């Protein structure tokens, strides 16, 4: 078994469901300290984080690897082909919760640094790790808090590789050089509860909501641009009623979300949404929650280095994309850092029987090592 796979096995064995780290960081920090990294543990609330940095022999950029040790819950474990925290290689695939998202990436990052430093002990610039155990959860005490601490220290990341599973069919076929913003809406529509046989004595908030919700769903928020698809609006939850068939509810609650491009701001979306709600004369309470701004890393040094590394290792060109959900890159990019996401194939993330091709992790390790070589030698 290769060093990358062995470390991936050791990480997957730890039941690190958000926000638990379950000892994963200790495994990583022990390896990193042996190759000259200086460690800073940053416990915030219920979340473990660490920042590790290795100084090179000369001036150059600070290249950080960012990622998370936490994983999502498994669901009923009896539905898995193999126990989710007992890694197993079958038919060329590594099975286990976190194999793709993202313990496989963490293992590849660490081993890539070990190999690169062994060959280049006096590399230029600096290498860093920014690791959290709160990415899959609310993400309130994780990367965002580490970034705040770095700013207090006057530390600036120049380039950052986030190990999220970005690939579609093969390692490196897609890298994310940006992400859409995410704006949530908690909406409560107020009515008057009453008996269904006497609707004139009540006001059904579900009925009054329906036309407004239809208008929100039909709205063309923008047309996107060269780097981003058009902004999308989705309703994710609707809750109303007492459970009885003969009672008109007094209120209905709705959860919505926009994934938005750089064509709009969160303020633009809120203003337009409120205008639609007001147009329909609703009595409502609205709480808008911004969980991430859109960001885009132009085709500069980091993107070019990553593309070259993928071409050198796989012989294939890569596609730049801003599709998908949010990631912790949304906290790092606003500091001015160039950010890309590069990780394994994402076909089984968060699913039962999460898995990756076992040999893909060493391909990923080789790509990470080549990026280090492109930027720090």
C-alpha positions as CSV (number, residue, x, y, z in Angstrom):
1,X,0.0,0.0,0.0
2,X,1.3,3.4,-0.9
3,X,2.0,6.1,1.8
4,X,-1.0,8.1,0.4
5,X,-3.4,5.2,0.7
6,X,-2.1,4.3,4.2
7,X,-2.6,7.8,5.5
8,X,-6.1,7.9,3.9
9,X,-6.9,4.6,5.6
10,X,-5.8,6.0,9.0
11,X,-7.9,9.1,8.6
12,X,-11.0,7.3,7.4
13,X,-10.9,5.0,10.4
14,X,-11.5,8.0,12.7
15,X,-15.3,8.7,13.1
16,X,-15.0,12.5,12.7
17,X,-18.6,13.5,12.1
18,X,-19.0,17.3,12.2
19,X,-17.7,19.0,14.3
20,X,-15.6,16.1,15.8
21,X,-12.0,15.7,14.6
22,X,-11.5,12.3,16.3
23,X,-7.7,12.6,16.2
24,X,-7.3,13.2,12.5
25,X,-5.4,16.4,13.0
26,X,-3.0,14.7,15.3
27,X,-2.1,12.3,12.5
28,X,-1.5,15.2,10.1
29,X,0.4,17.4,12.5
30,X,2.8,14.6,13.6
31,X,3.7,14.1,9.9
32,X,4.0,17.8,9.2
33,X,6.2,18.6,12.2
34,X,8.7,16.0,11.1
35,X,9.3,17.9,7.9
36,X,9.7,21.3,9.5
37,X,6.2,22.8,9.9
38,X,5.5,25.0,12.8
39,X,2.1,24.3,14.3
40,X,-0.6,26.5,15.8
41,X,-3.7,24.8,17.2
42,X,-6.8,27.1,17.1
43,X,-9.7,25.6,19.1
44,X,-12.8,27.8,18.6
45,X,-16.0,26.8,20.3
46,X,-16.6,23.1,19.6
47,X,-14.3,23.1,16.6
48,X,-10.6,22.1,16.2
49,X,-8.5,23.9,13.7
50,X,-4.9,24.2,13.0
51,X,-2.5,26.4,11.0
52,X,0.9,25.0,10.0
53,X,3.6,26.8,8.1
54,X,7.0,25.9,6.8
55,X,9.4,28.7,5.8
56,X,11.5,28.3,2.7
57,X,15.1,29.4,2.2
58,X,14.2,32.5,0.2
59,X,11.4,34.9,-0.6
60,X,8.4,33.7,-2.5
61,X,4.6,33.2,-2.3
62,X,2.8,31.5,0.6
63,X,1.0,28.5,-0.8
64,X,-1.6,27.0,1.5
65,X,-3.4,23.7,1.4
66,X,-6.9,24.0,2.9
67,X,-9.3,21.3,3.9
68,X,-11.5,19.7,6.6
69,X,-11.3,16.5,8.7
70,X,-15.0,16.4,9.4
71,X,-17.4,14.2,7.4
72,X,-21.2,14.1,7.1
73,X,-23.2,11.4,8.9
74,X,-23.3,8.0,7.3
75,X,-27.0,7.3,7.4
76,X,-28.0,3.7,8.3
77,X,-24.7,1.8,8.4
78,X,-26.4,-1.4,7.4
79,X,-27.0,0.1,4.0
80,X,-23.3,0.3,3.3
81,X,-21.5,-2.5,1.5
82,X,-18.6,-2.1,4.0
83,X,-18.6,-0.4,7.4
84,X,-18.1,3.3,6.6
85,X,-15.3,3.9,9.1
86,X,-13.5,0.6,8.2
87,X,-11.8,1.5,4.9
88,X,-11.8,-1.2,2.3
89,X,-10.3,-1.5,-1.2
90,X,-12.5,-3.6,-3.6
91,X,-12.3,-3.8,-7.3
92,X,-9.9,-0.9,-7.4
93,X,-12.0,1.5,-5.3
94,X,-11.3,2.8,-1.8
95,X,-14.6,2.7,0.2
96,X,-15.2,4.7,3.3
97,X,-16.9,7.9,4.6
98,X,-14.5,10.7,3.7
99,X,-12.7,8.8,0.9
100,X,-13.7,11.5,-1.5
101,X,-14.8,14.3,0.8
102,X,-12.1,14.9,1.8
103,X,-9.8,12.6,3.7
104,X,-8.3,11.3,0.5
105,X,-7.3,14.9,-0.4
106,X,-5.8,15.5,3.0
107,X,-3.6,12.4,2.7
108,X,-2.5,13.4,-0.8
109,X,-1.6,16.9,0.5
110,X,0.6,15.6,3.3
111,X,2.4,13.0,1.3
112,X,2.9,15.5,-1.6
113,X,4.6,17.9,0.8
114,X,6.8,15.1,2.3
115,X,8.0,14.2,-1.2
116,X,8.5,17.8,-2.4
117,X,10.4,18.8,0.7
118,X,12.6,15.7,0.6
119,X,13.6,16.7,-3.0
120,X,13.6,20.5,-2.3
121,X,14.6,21.1,1.3
122,X,15.6,24.7,0.5
123,X,12.5,25.6,-1.6
124,X,11.5,29.2,-2.0
125,X,8.5,30.8,-0.4
126,X,6.4,29.1,2.3
127,X,4.0,26.2,2.5
128,X,1.0,26.2,4.9
129,X,-2.0,24.1,6.0
130,X,-5.3,25.5,7.1
131,X,-7.4,22.6,8.4
132,X,-10.7,22.7,10.2
133,X,-13.3,20.2,11.6
134,X,-16.3,22.4,10.9
135,X,-16.8,22.6,7.1
136,X,-19.7,20.1,6.7
137,X,-21.7,21.8,9.5
138,X,-22.5,25.4,10.2
139,X,-19.0,26.5,9.4
140,X,-19.0,29.2,12.1
141,X,-16.0,28.2,14.2
142,X,-13.8,26.8,11.4
143,X,-12.0,28.3,8.5
144,X,-13.7,31.7,8.9
145,X,-12.2,32.0,12.5
146,X,-8.7,30.9,11.3
147,X,-8.8,33.5,8.5
148,X,-9.7,36.2,11.2
149,X,-6.8,35.0,13.3
150,X,-4.4,35.2,10.3
151,X,-5.5,38.7,9.6
152,X,-4.8,39.6,13.2
153,X,-1.3,38.2,12.8
154,X,-0.7,40.1,9.6
155,X,-0.4,36.8,7.7
156,X,-1.4,36.8,4.1
157,X,-2.1,33.7,1.9
158,X,-1.0,34.3,-1.7
159,X,-2.2,31.0,-3.2
160,X,-4.6,28.4,-1.8
161,X,-5.5,24.9,-3.0
162,X,-8.7,23.6,-1.4
163,X,-9.0,19.8,-1.5
164,X,-12.7,19.7,-2.3
165,X,-13.7,16.9,-4.7
166,X,-13.8,18.9,-7.9
167,X,-13.3,16.2,-10.5
168,X,-16.1,14.8,-12.6
169,X,-14.8,11.6,-14.3
170,X,-11.0,11.6,-13.7
171,X,-8.7,13.4,-11.4
172,X,-8.0,16.9,-12.6
173,X,-10.6,17.0,-15.4
174,X,-12.2,19.9,-13.6
175,X,-10.8,22.5,-11.2
176,X,-13.0,25.1,-9.5
177,X,-11.5,28.6,-9.8
178,X,-14.5,30.3,-8.2
179,X,-17.9,29.6,-6.6
180,X,-21.3,31.2,-6.7
181,X,-22.6,33.2,-3.7
182,X,-25.2,31.7,-1.4
183,X,-28.1,33.8,0.1
184,X,-30.7,32.1,2.3
185,X,-34.2,33.4,3.1
186,X,-36.2,32.4,6.2
187,X,-39.7,33.6,5.3
188,X,-42.8,33.5,7.6
189,X,-46.2,34.4,6.0
190,X,-48.8,35.5,8.6
191,X,-52.5,34.7,8.2
192,X,-55.5,34.1,10.5
193,X,-56.2,30.6,11.8
194,X,-59.8,29.4,11.5
195,X,-62.2,26.6,10.5
196,X,-62.0,25.4,6.9
197,X,-65.8,25.6,6.8
198,X,-65.7,29.3,7.5
199,X,-62.9,30.7,5.3
200,X,-64.4,34.2,5.4
201,X,-63.5,34.3,9.1
202,X,-59.9,33.3,8.4
203,X,-57.0,34.1,6.1
204,X,-55.0,31.2,4.7
205,X,-51.3,32.2,4.4
206,X,-50.6,29.2,2.1
207,X,-53.1,30.6,-0.4
208,X,-51.7,34.2,-0.1
209,X,-48.1,32.9,-0.4
210,X,-48.6,30.8,-3.6
211,X,-48.7,33.7,-6.1
212,X,-45.7,35.4,-4.5
213,X,-43.7,32.2,-4.4
214,X,-44.6,31.6,-8.1
215,X,-43.3,35.1,-8.9
216,X,-40.1,34.5,-7.1
217,X,-39.5,31.2,-8.9
218,X,-40.3,32.7,-12.3
219,X,-38.1,35.8,-11.8
220,X,-35.0,36.1,-14.1
221,X,-32.5,37.4,-11.6
222,X,-29.7,37.8,-14.1
223,X,-28.2,36.0,-17.2
224,X,-24.9,35.1,-15.6
225,X,-21.6,35.9,-17.4
226,X,-18.6,34.2,-19.0
227,X,-17.5,32.7,-15.7
228,X,-20.9,32.1,-13.9
229,X,-24.2,30.6,-14.8
230,X,-27.4,32.6,-14.2
231,X,-28.4,33.2,-10.6
232,X,-30.9,30.5,-9.5
233,X,-33.6,30.6,-6.8
234,X,-34.9,27.4,-5.1
235,X,-37.5,26.7,-2.4
236,X,-36.1,24.0,-0.1
237,X,-38.7,23.8,2.7
238,X,-42.4,24.7,3.3
239,X,-44.0,24.1,6.7
240,X,-47.5,25.0,7.7
241,X,-50.7,23.7,9.2
242,X,-51.7,22.1,12.5
243,X,-51.8,18.5,11.1
244,X,-55.6,18.6,11.1
245,X,-57.6,18.7,7.8
246,X,-60.3,21.1,9.1
247,X,-58.0,23.9,10.3
248,X,-56.8,26.8,8.2
249,X,-53.3,27.6,9.5
250,X,-52.3,30.9,11.0
251,X,-48.9,31.0,9.4
252,X,-46.6,29.2,7.0
253,X,-42.8,29.1,7.0
254,X,-40.6,28.8,3.9
255,X,-36.9,28.3,3.4
256,X,-35.4,29.5,0.1
257,X,-31.9,30.0,-1.3
258,X,-30.3,31.9,-4.1
259,X,-27.0,30.8,-5.7
260,X,-25.9,34.0,-7.3
261,X,-23.2,35.2,-9.7
262,X,-21.0,38.3,-9.6
263,X,-23.7,40.1,-11.7
264,X,-25.6,40.8,-8.4
265,X,-25.0,41.5,-4.8
266,X,-26.9,40.0,-1.8
267,X,-28.4,43.5,-1.3
268,X,-29.7,43.5,-4.9
269,X,-31.4,40.1,-4.3
270,X,-33.0,41.2,-1.0
271,X,-34.3,44.4,-2.4
272,X,-35.9,42.7,-5.4
273,X,-37.3,39.8,-3.3
274,X,-38.9,42.2,-0.9
275,X,-40.4,44.2,-3.8
276,X,-42.1,41.0,-5.1
277,X,-43.4,40.1,-1.6
278,X,-44.7,43.6,-1.0
279,X,-46.4,43.6,-4.4
280,X,-48.5,40.7,-3.3
281,X,-49.6,42.5,-0.1
282,X,-48.4,39.8,2.2
283,X,-48.0,40.1,6.0
284,X,-44.6,38.6,6.4
285,X,-41.3,38.4,8.3
286,X,-38.2,37.9,6.3
287,X,-34.7,37.0,7.5
288,X,-32.0,37.0,4.8
289,X,-28.8,35.2,5.6
290,X,-25.7,35.5,3.5
291,X,-23.5,32.5,3.8
292,X,-20.9,33.2,1.1
293,X,-20.1,35.8,-1.5
294,X,-19.2,34.7,-5.1
295,X,-15.6,34.7,-5.9
296,X,-13.4,34.2,-9.0
297,X,-9.7,33.5,-9.4
298,X,-8.5,34.8,-12.7
299,X,-6.2,32.8,-14.9
300,X,-3.0,33.9,-13.0
301,X,-0.1,32.0,-11.5
302,X,-2.0,29.5,-9.4
303,X,-4.5,28.6,-12.1
304,X,-1.7,28.3,-14.6
305,X,0.5,26.2,-12.2
306,X,-2.4,23.9,-11.5
307,X,-3.2,23.4,-15.2
308,X,0.4,22.7,-16.0
309,X,0.7,20.2,-13.2
310,X,-2.4,18.3,-14.3
311,X,-1.2,18.2,-17.9
312,X,2.2,16.9,-16.8
313,X,0.9,14.2,-14.6
314,X,-2.3,13.1,-16.5
315,X,-1.5,14.2,-20.0
316,X,-5.0,15.8,-20.1
317,X,-6.2,19.4,-20.2
318,X,-8.5,20.6,-17.4
319,X,-11.7,22.6,-17.4
320,X,-12.3,25.7,-15.2
321,X,-15.6,25.8,-13.4
322,X,-17.5,27.8,-10.9
323,X,-20.4,25.3,-10.6
324,X,-21.5,23.4,-7.5
325,X,-22.1,24.4,-3.9
326,X,-20.1,26.6,-1.6
327,X,-16.8,25.7,0.0
328,X,-14.5,27.2,2.6
329,X,-12.8,29.0,-0.3
330,X,-15.5,31.6,0.2
331,X,-13.7,32.7,3.4
332,X,-10.2,32.7,2.0
333,X,-10.7,34.4,-1.4
334,X,-11.9,37.8,0.1
335,X,-8.5,38.2,1.7
336,X,-7.0,38.6,-1.8
337,X,-5.7,35.1,-2.1
338,X,-5.8,33.2,-5.4
339,X,-8.0,30.1,-4.7
340,X,-8.6,26.9,-6.6
341,X,-10.3,23.7,-5.6
342,X,-8.8,20.4,-6.8
343,X,-9.7,17.0,-5.5
344,X,-11.0,13.6,-6.4
345,X,-14.0,12.6,-8.4
346,X,-17.2,13.8,-6.7
347,X,-19.7,11.2,-7.9
348,X,-20.3,9.5,-4.5
349,X,-19.7,12.4,-2.0
350,X,-22.2,12.4,0.9
351,X,-23.7,9.1,-0.4
352,X,-23.9,5.6,1.0
353,X,-20.8,3.7,-0.2
354,X,-18.7,6.8,-0.7
355,X,-15.6,5.8,-2.7
356,X,-12.8,6.8,-5.0
357,X,-10.5,4.9,-7.3
358,X,-7.6,4.0,-5.1
359,X,-5.0,4.9,-7.7
360,X,-6.6,8.4,-8.1
361,X,-5.3,9.5,-4.7
362,X,-1.7,9.0,-5.7
363,X,-2.4,10.8,-9.0
364,X,-3.8,13.7,-6.9
365,X,-0.7,13.6,-4.7
366,X,1.5,13.8,-7.7
367,X,-0.4,16.8,-9.0
368,X,-0.2,18.6,-5.7
369,X,3.6,18.0,-5.6
370,X,3.9,19.4,-9.2
371,X,2.0,22.5,-8.2
372,X,4.5,23.0,-5.3
373,X,7.3,22.6,-7.8
374,X,5.8,25.1,-10.2
375,X,5.3,27.8,-7.6
376,X,8.2,27.2,-5.1
377,X,11.2,26.2,-7.1
